[in-house]
Amino acid sequence: MTLGNMPLYKEAVITKVGGEGTLRCRLLDMGLIPKTKVRVCHVAPLGDPIEIRIRDYSLTLRKEDAEKIEVSPLAEQEGGRV
């Protein structure tokens, strides 16, 4: 599953950050690194951009960029804050 098609308010862990060159470096610099928990908080009315919660801050990404980030959903019983 990718971050771009993750359901609202569900938590996941980043497994892979795709993209090439400058885009990949920028995503990593913003804290989108593997083994980090994320949660989709808001989606714009037309579906783009999306707002995620990561490392106690909010980040807005274009859907196109969010599709390059692979995630693995967390089990329901794990819970916890992002």
N, C-alpha and C positions, 0 to 999 in steps of 0.2 A: 504494500500500500504506500502511497505517497502522501506527503503533507497536504498537497493540494486537494485530495479527495477524502481527507479524514473528516469524520462527523464532528459536529459542534460539541464542545464541552467534554470530549473524550481525551484521555491522556495517552501518549505514546512515547516511545524512545526512538531517537534518531539512530538508524542503522548505517546509512550511507549518504554522503553528500556528493551529488553529481555536478554537472556543469563543467565548463572548461575555462582555463585561464583566469582572467580577472574576476569573472562572476563567481567561480568556486572560491577563490581567495576571499572575496568580499563576504560570502555566506559564512565561511569559517571565522572570519574576523568578527562577525556579528554574534558569534557564540553558537552557531548551528553546527555543532560537532557531534560525532558519533557518541552514543551512550548518554546523551543529554535528554531529559524529559521535556516534552512540549505539550501544549494544549491549545486547540483552536478556540478562540474566545468569540470572535465576531466574523461575519462574512458580509461584505457590502451587498446592497440590494440586487445588483446584477451579477453577483458572484465573484467579483474581482475589485479590489484586493481582499486579502484575508488578514485578520489580526491574530497573532499567536502570543502565548505567554510562555516565556522561557527564562530561566535563571532570575526570577523575581522582577522581570521587566516585560513590557509589551513591545511587540515588533510587528510591523505591517509589511507584508510581502505581496508582490504580484503573484497571481495564480500560476503564471508561466514559470516563475522561479521556484515556487513551492512544489511544483511537479518534479523538480530535479532532486528533491530530498526524500529518501525512502525512510519509512518509519515502521515500527512494530508496535501494535496496540498493547497497552498494559492490561493485565488481568483485572477484573472488577474488584477483587478483594484486596489488591495492593493499595488502592486509594492514595492518600497523601496529597500534598500541595506541590505545585510546580513553581 
